[in-house]
Amino acid sequence: MKATIITTDAAKGRFWEEATAEVSETGECMQVINLFPEIKEQQIEGFGGAFTEAAAHNYARLNAREQAAVIAGYYTPEGLNYNLGRIPIHSSDFGLGNYTYIDEGDKELATFSVERDEKEILPMIGAAIQAADDTVEFICAPWSPPAFMKDNHQMNNGGHLLPEYMESWAQYYVRFIKAYRQRGVAIRYLTVQNEPQATQTWDSCIYSAVEEGEFVVRFLAPALKRAGLDDIEIFLWDHNKEAAYQRVRDTFAVDGCREEVSGVAVHWYTGDHFGAISAVRAVYPEMKVFFTEGCVEYSRFADSGEVQKAEMYAHDILGNLAAGCSAIVDWNLLLDEKGGPNHVGNFCAAPMMCDGQGGVEKRLSYYYIGHFSRYIKRGARRIMTSSYTDKVENIAFINPDGSRVAIICNRSDHEVTATLREETKGLPLQIKPHTIMTIALPNS
């Protein structure tokens, strides 16, 4: 049996150097990474990125050839093979300014229209749907209700949803989902609120755990059901991993909430906290955990090199998946050379960046993400592994066709020797410093 080895060497900045090697009988036991395909964990829903107004605006400014290259780079098997996307419900910080789909003060939603999104966001989404080899499914989330619905009377700087507007706000989600579905966008997942514990200088809104739970039970879930949107899966939290378990526990203290919720969404901005994901999965095994946002913020990591950025992605994806995540969704798909546009100057990096000359550059993080998204198929199951060393990180999956995929990342300055072993068969590996490697094994 031959294995295919795909390597990205950070020092060379090269993508997917493919080689084949024979898997043979081995008696090696000292420097081994074991695969246990019969021990299966969570099922993978997929990988994707966010169609923010910033990403769509940058995309719209490109010529047709560059636009096609961006879409192919993300949503085809020759690129990252994404099959998920995240869509802000009206404005987020990564946009040209605050906006909503209604006139200010319109409690009845009589003026609801996604016309603004039809100019740039929906065309980019449509291109991705057309190009993808698989059905692209979408997660949507709001950053803030309209200003008149909040106690601080603005979309930015936190504030709370006023009780008298909860029904209107729930109907707003329904209108958005229906409008997008009518335009061929397969929205399947909905998070209640992006980062509900953060008072940001941009679009933001605060919910306590109890407030989020009560909004789901009393308003959001009933509105979706009345509209025939029972297939929408509601996710809680959509914020940093470190508080995910406590938040779910406290939100589920609201009677009936657990029955209405399908999962928990998490971000990376407060650190690894992979144990928080494991805690959610251990106590609430029926709950899916999706990683829905992460980016390299220039406010904290402006001086980081491309290797450090790429390895941040690899380390976090490996840890999230090993802890029980079922989906990985990156933040902006495409940013300009400044890391925007962002209407409050909250700039960051993206796997693809405009170069300021009308072209697009793939950053090293793009290639590192590809080691997961290209080879782990929708419906794959994580399988258990063991390793002789902590000098490399590793994870493995079995795809629906029975093929196995192992991903190994060496973030150290030293080469590591290992034999990838399944039962009595092994594959010797030399894992170079600052290298990520995918080993694809056919169905035996």
Secondary structure, DSSP 8 states (H G I E B T S, - for coil): -EEEEEEEETTTT---EEEEEE-EE----SSEEEEEEEEEEEE--EEEEE--HHHHHHHHTS-HHHHHHHHHHHHSTTTT---EEEEEES--SSSSS---SS-TT-TT-TT---HHHHHTHHHHHHHHHHH-SS--EEEEEES---GGGBTTSSSBS---B-GGGHHHHHHHHHHHHHHHHHTT-EEEEEES-SSTT---SSB-----HHHHHHHIIIIIHHHHHHTT-TT-EEEEEEEEGGGHHHHHHHHTTSTTHHHH--EEEEE-TT---HHHHHHHHHH-TT-EEEEEE---BHHHHTT--HHHHHHHHHHHHHHHHHHT-SEEEEEES-B-TTS---TT---B--SEEE-SSS-EEE-HHHHHHHHHHTTS-TT-EEEEEEES-SSSEEEEEE-TTS-EEEEEEE-SSS-EEEEEEETTEEEEEEE-TTEEEEEEE---
